[in-house]
Amino acid sequence: MRFQTPLEPATLIRRYKRFLADIRLEDGREVTAHCANPGSMMGLADPDTRIWVEPNDDPKKKLKYGWRLVDHGHGHFTGVDTGLPNKALKAALTAGDIPELAAYDTVLPEQKYGQNSRIDFLLRGPDLPDAYVEVKSVTLSREKGLAEFPDSVTARGAKHLRELADMATSGHRAVLFYLVQRTDCTRLTVAADIDHVYAEALLMARLAGVEVLAYDCAITPEEVEIRRSLPLR
């Protein structure tokens, strides 16, 4: 999935109020960018971090830049936009690029289910049980090569797990899809020390039949593409 507008390099000054970041562009201008990430962004939002932002000329948008990537150097990036995984996975599902889900020929985003919730994707196919797919963006890494989720307490994430478990016990396929938006990780684990309730909910969901898939991305300032399956530790 290519970025709609070519990204520009910048330097992070500070991130605040979760969705705002003051940045310094290459020409020296200091502007405020939108940060599409409600998480803690642990390890990604230190001042003077090299980042990449996407400009826009939409008159309806107050902020003319959106923070998209953290540049770790040596060709490694982290994608910080939590809306991107859904876009990337929709493209991959439509193209049949996720082997575990390639048999489904109908991809329905944002379908109502559970208790006043919406599933990211409802998949349907001939002679197949409906598949409910919930997507989670993974950006945390505290150990070399190891991605972790979540990066902060997520009551919403635990709720999603309970609802997926209900779908699985009702005879549907229920899939939790972790998209690791980092190019420097080769495996994934659950950060139980950050949110033990979420970790317990994941264990119960798996016992109920919820499938867990983890994939990483190839990331450049030009595009993000879902790449390969990762083991879950």
N, C-alpha and C positions, 0 to 999 in steps of 0.2 A: 504494500500500500504506500504510494508516494504522497508526500506532503503536498497540499494544495498550492502552497507558496514556498519558494526556496527559503530555507532557514538562514538566519544570520547569527554569527558568533557574538557573544556578549559576556560580561562578567557580572556575577550576582553580588549585589550590595547587601540586601537582606530580604528575607521572606517573612511576611507577617499577615495576621488575620486570615491565615490558612490559604486564601485565594489570591493574595497580592504579593508581588515581588518587585522591589526596586532593583533596576539593572543599569549597567553602563554599556552602551553600544560601542562598537569599534571606533566610531568617530568622536567619542568622548561624551556624547549626550547621555544624560541620566533620565530614564523614563520608568513608568510603572507598567509591569506586565501582568497578565492574568496567569495564575497558577492553578491549573485544573487538577488539583490533587488535595483531597481533604485529610489525608493521612499525616503522620508525623514527619515523613520524609527524612527519617533518621539517616545521618551520614551523607545526605545529598544537598543540604541547604546551608552549608557553611559559607560565610562571607568570602569573597574572592574566588569562588568556584567558577570554573569556565563552563558556560552553558550555551545552548543554541535556542533561539527564539524564532517564532513564525510571525512575520508582519501581516497586517491585514488593512484594507482600505474600506471596510464596511462602515458606512455612516451610522449604523445602528449600534455599533460597538464603541463604548467609551474608551476602552483600552486597545491600543493599536498593535500590541504584541502579545503573543502567547508563549509561555515557557514550555518547550517540548523535550529537550534533552539535557542531561548532564554529561560533560565530556571528561572522562577519566584519564585521557591521554593514551598513547600507544594503541590507538584504534578501538578503544573500549568506550561504550556509551550505556547510559541508563535512560529509558524513556519515562518521563514523569507525568505524562498526561493519562489519567485513569480512564478517559473516554476512548482512548485509542484501541485497547484490547478488543472491545466489542466490534469496532469497525474492521480490524484486522481479522478477527475470527469469523465475522460474517462473510468476508471475501473468501477465506479459506474453506468454510463450510460449503458455500455455493459452488466453489471449484472442486469440491471433493478431495481437498488436500489433507484432511485429518483422517487417517486410515480407520481409526476406531469408530468414526461417524460417517464414513463415506457412503454407506448404503442408503442414507436418507436423501431424498430429492426435493423436500420442501423445507425451507428455513423461514420460520416466523419469529421475528424479533419482538421483544417486549409484550409478552402475552400474560394476561391476568391468571393468577393461580394462588393457592394457599390462602392465608389470611391477609387480605388487602395487599398482596405483593404482586410483582411482575417478574416472570422468569426472563432471563436475557434472551434465550432462544428456545423455542419449541420446534422440535424436528419431527417430521412425519415421512413415512415411506411405505411402500407396498408390503403388506404382510409383516409389518414391524410394529412393536409397541412404541407409542410416543416417547420421545426422549426429551427430558427437561434439562437444559444446560445452563448452569450458572457460571459466570466468568469472574475471576479475581485477578487484579493486577498486582504483580509481585515486584517490588523494587528494593527491598532490604537485603543487605548482605553484611554480616559482621565477622564472617570467617571466609578466608580465601576460597573461592569456588563454590560457596554454599549460599543459595538464596533462601530467604525466610519469609513466612507470612504468618500473622499480620505484623505491621510495624507499629501498631497501637491497638488498644482495646477496641473490639468491634462487636457490639451487641447485635448490630444488623447482620453481620456475617454469621453469627451463631444462629440467629433466627432463620436465615436462608438455609443453613444446614438442617435444621429441624424440619423445614418444609420440604426439602429434597428427600429427607428420610421418609416423610409421609408419602411422597410420590412413589418411592421405591417399594414400600410395603403395600401400595395399592396396585402394583403390577406394572408400573411404568419403568422406563429407564430413567435414572436420575444421575446426572454427571456434573461434577465440580471440575471446572477447567481453570487451572492456574496458568496464567501467561506471564512468564518471567521476562520482564522488560529490561534485562541486563545481558550484556555480551560476555561477561566475565564469570559466569556461574555454570556449573555442570551438573548440579543436583539441587534438590529442594527439600526443606524441612519445615515443620511448624514451630513457630516461636512460642512455645508453651510458657516460657518465663515472662513473656509480655502479656499474653492473654490465655490463662489456663482454662477458662470457661470455653473459649473457642476450641482449644485443643481437645477437650473432652467431648464437645459437640461433634467434632470431626470424627473422633473414634466411634461414637455412637452411630453416626451417619453411615460410616463404612460397614459397621456391623449390620445395619439395616439394608445394605445392598447398594449404597451410593457409590458410584465409580469415581475415581479420582484420576484425572489426567493432568500432566504438567508438560508444557512446551516452552522453549525459549525463542528468542527472536534474533534475526540478523538486523542490526540497526546502523544506519548511517544518517548524516544530515539530509540525505535525499529521500530515504524511504525506510519503512519498517516492514519486515516480512517474517511470518511465523516459520520457524526453521525445523526443529527436531524435538523429539520426546526426551524428557529428563526423568531420571529416577526420583522417587519420593522416599526420603529417609525417615 
